[in-house]
């Protein structure tokens, strides 16, 4: 079996980190998909490496997605 879910997870995680500067609410789907695909990839794929890396990168993207609005609000308030 190929590592499709692990690869999808990794791609979604990288996209979540790359798009962290664009902060609309619908982008929460991308790191969520990375975590879900990574979990499926850990269970279903032959090698678990891409699934584990995808979950880690998706989690980092999710944390950055949460912290970025806080950082931007703090930055704007410090300029006032």
Secondary structure as GFF3:
##gff-version 3
##sequence-region A 1 80
A	DSSP	alpha_helix	4	18	.	.	.	ID=ss1
A	DSSP	three_ten_helix	25	27	.	.	.	ID=ss2
A	DSSP	alpha_helix	28	44	.	.	.	ID=ss3
A	DSSP	alpha_helix	49	79	.	.	.	ID=ss4
###
